[in-house]
Amino acid sequence: MENGHTGKHRVAVIGSGNWGSVASRLLASNTAKLPSFHDEVRMWVFEETLPTGEKLSESINQAHENCKYLPGIKLGTNVIADPDLESAVKDADMLVFVTPHQFVEGICKKLVGKLRPGVEAISLIKGMEVKMEGPCMISKLITDTLGINCCVLMGANIANEIAVEKFSEATIGYREDKEAANRWAKLFTTPYFLVSVVEDIEGVELCGTLKNVVAIAAGFVDGLDMGNNTKAAIMRIGLREMRAFSKLLFPSVRDNTFFESCGVADLITTCLGGRNRRVAEAFARNGGKRSFDELEAEMLHGQKLQGVSTAREVYEVLTYHGWQELFPLLSTVHEICIGQLPPTSIVEYSSLKVNLEDAIKNNLGFVKFSKTKHSITFQFLAKQGPGSCRC
Ligand SMILES: NC(=O)c1ccc[n+]([C@@H]2O[C@H](COP(=O)([O-])OP(=O)(O)OC[C@H]3O[C@@H](n4cnc5c(N)ncnc54)[C@H](O)[C@@H]3O)[C@@H](O)[C@H]2O)c1
């Protein structure tokens, strides 16, 4: 697969927020050096008017800096901001999707019939869409809407740290096309950004998606001054629920994926330093009296929180399958976010012991459960027939 005009690959980035800008900078540093890529990286900008009256895309092209989402960092003169989506992608054969997840579906619909044949995509987006027929990962949404192969890249990647070239790692997940995944790895790898490749697209994408919900829980713990032991416990319980949720939805998900950068490393960095943790801390300090929408607007200046909407989407999946009691942490985060429970519930509910291993092994479809203070009993229809487990 290569671009017909020059024999070189052309890269376009769809999104220009904090991570979108950093990713464009990193990619442009490589396209400038690697002979198999065209120098220029086109970056689609959701156009905004700055307080100065100037358009954001014009300001980026003049100063080579995104003064709203990544102030103080030069992107490189070969990053070209383009507010016209169609024009931004028209020559590209490698598309990088990096917008907040709630905007992807609309963007994909606009791109139908506008792409070059043989285009490859990668998604850096954390989140999922929940539809009537069940959860749909963003890479699948891109593949299904546009009919193109889509890998994912996730990892312990707080954008502002990569912007100043602090060492970090990332994981690319792919379905079948290893060659395409390796091409993406070559394009993203720098001495300060090491990329590994694994054949587990759902595992990688669900790690990146679910850790934002656990980060909200970690923020509650910080806001309630519960200390490091409690936070570590929440992270452990969260990782366990992430793994079980992923494996119940996609039995092909591999345990080893949780030990890649996209798994435990991203969970740690997000629970220590990310924006989801920070806003959730403020939510808990205010006793849940100020909404996440209000805090997001006040604290993030146009950046978007992903954890709260992902918690809602995960909850919809849990409700649909009757799995809420099996995932006390993931469920409780959503119930706190919507004001149904106080922030202090984060430890009460997470302390329940649930046997997720049985659930994964049997790939349950629950029909009935009963709950006491210390145990939950499920009766379920297992693959081999009806059974029950006490957790
Ligand atoms: N920032 C990070 O550190 C980081 C790291 C890894 C992954 N991610 C993921 O990357 C994705 C993008 O995050 P980000 O940090 O680049 O964005 P951001 O939250 O910094 O910025 C929000 C972006 O959304 C755009 N936007 C606003 N309204 C829009 C609309 N109606 N349609 C389309 N775009 C609109 C804004 O112009 C802006 O570019 C998210 O899925 C996030 O979880 C972020």
The ligand as an SDF file (V2000), in Angstrom:
LIG
                    3D

 44 48  0  0  0  0  0  0  0  0999 V2000
   -4.5900   14.3160   26.1220 N   0  0  0  0  0  0  0  0  0  0  0  0
   -4.0210   13.1800   26.4430 C   0  0  0  0  0  0  0  0  0  0  0  0
   -3.0960   13.1520   27.2500 O   0  0  0  0  0  0  0  0  0  0  0  0
   -4.4560   11.9100   25.7720 C   0  0  0  0  0  0  0  0  0  0  0  0
   -3.5910   10.8240   25.8110 C   0  0  0  0  0  0  0  0  0  0  0  0
   -3.9500    9.6430   25.2010 C   0  0  0  0  0  0  0  0  0  0  0  0
   -5.1880    9.5680   24.5630 C   0  0  0  0  0  0  0  0  0  0  0  0
   -6.0190   10.6340   24.5330 N   0  0  0  0  0  0  0  0  0  0  0  0
   -7.2780   10.4830   23.7960 C   0  0  0  0  0  0  0  0  0  0  0  0
   -7.1830   11.2120   22.5910 O   0  0  0  0  0  0  0  0  0  0  0  0
   -8.4840   11.6210   22.1810 C   0  0  0  0  0  0  0  0  0  0  0  0
   -8.4500   13.0940   21.8170 C   0  0  0  0  0  0  0  0  0  0  0  0
   -8.1060   13.8370   22.9700 O   0  0  0  0  0  0  0  0  0  0  0  0
   -7.3020   15.2120   22.9130 P   0  0  0  0  0  0  0  0  0  0  0  0
   -6.5610   15.2760   24.2130 O   0  0  0  0  0  0  0  0  0  0  0  0
   -6.5250   15.3290   21.6660 O   0  0  0  0  0  0  0  0  0  0  0  0
   -8.4890   16.2850   22.8430 O   0  0  0  0  0  0  0  0  0  0  0  0
   -8.8000   17.4770   23.8750 P   0  0  0  0  0  0  0  0  0  0  0  0
   -9.7390   16.9920   24.9370 O   0  0  0  0  0  0  0  0  0  0  0  0
   -7.5370   18.1360   24.2870 O   0  0  0  0  0  0  0  0  0  0  0  0
   -9.5460   18.5410   22.9590 O   0  0  0  0  0  0  0  0  0  0  0  0
  -10.8760   18.4460   22.5410 C   0  0  0  0  0  0  0  0  0  0  0  0
  -10.8490   18.4780   21.0250 C   0  0  0  0  0  0  0  0  0  0  0  0
  -12.1830   18.2690   20.5560 O   0  0  0  0  0  0  0  0  0  0  0  0
  -12.4380   19.2160   19.5110 C   0  0  0  0  0  0  0  0  0  0  0  0
  -13.8740   19.3800   19.3790 N   0  0  0  0  0  0  0  0  0  0  0  0
  -14.7250   20.1190   20.1340 C   0  0  0  0  0  0  0  0  0  0  0  0
  -15.9710   20.0280   19.6350 N   0  0  0  0  0  0  0  0  0  0  0  0
  -15.8950   19.2250   18.5340 C   0  0  0  0  0  0  0  0  0  0  0  0
  -16.8500   18.7470   17.6030 C   0  0  0  0  0  0  0  0  0  0  0  0
  -18.1430   19.0640   17.6800 N   0  0  0  0  0  0  0  0  0  0  0  0
  -16.4190   17.9360   16.6100 N   0  0  0  0  0  0  0  0  0  0  0  0
  -15.1270   17.5730   16.5080 C   0  0  0  0  0  0  0  0  0  0  0  0
  -14.1600   18.0070   17.3570 N   0  0  0  0  0  0  0  0  0  0  0  0
  -14.5660   18.8180   18.3690 C   0  0  0  0  0  0  0  0  0  0  0  0
  -11.6980   20.4420   19.9610 C   0  0  0  0  0  0  0  0  0  0  0  0
  -11.4920   21.3180   18.9010 O   0  0  0  0  0  0  0  0  0  0  0  0
  -10.3890   19.8120   20.4410 C   0  0  0  0  0  0  0  0  0  0  0  0
   -9.5430   19.5860   19.3640 O   0  0  0  0  0  0  0  0  0  0  0  0
   -9.4240   11.2420   23.2990 C   0  0  0  0  0  0  0  0  0  0  0  0
  -10.0660   10.0340   22.9870 O   0  0  0  0  0  0  0  0  0  0  0  0
   -8.5090   11.0280   24.4910 C   0  0  0  0  0  0  0  0  0  0  0  0
   -9.0280   10.0990   25.4130 O   0  0  0  0  0  0  0  0  0  0  0  0
   -5.6640   11.8120   25.1100 C   0  0  0  0  0  0  0  0  0  0  0  0
  1  2  1  0
  2  3  2  0
  2  4  1  0
  4  5  1  0
  4 44  2  0
  5  6  2  0
  6  7  1  0
  7  8  2  0
  8  9  1  0
  8 44  1  0
  9 10  1  0
  9 42  1  0
 10 11  1  0
 11 12  1  0
 11 40  1  0
 12 13  1  0
 13 14  1  0
 14 15  2  0
 14 16  1  0
 14 17  1  0
 17 18  1  0
 18 19  2  0
 18 20  1  0
 18 21  1  0
 21 22  1  0
 22 23  1  0
 23 24  1  0
 23 38  1  0
 24 25  1  0
 25 26  1  0
 25 36  1  0
 26 27  1  0
 26 35  1  0
 27 28  2  0
 28 29  1  0
 29 30  1  0
 29 35  2  0
 30 31  1  0
 30 32  2  0
 32 33  1  0
 33 34  2  0
 34 35  1  0
 36 37  1  0
 36 38  1  0
 38 39  1  0
 40 41  1  0
 40 42  1  0
 42 43  1  0
M  CHG  2   8   1  16  -1
M  END
$$$$
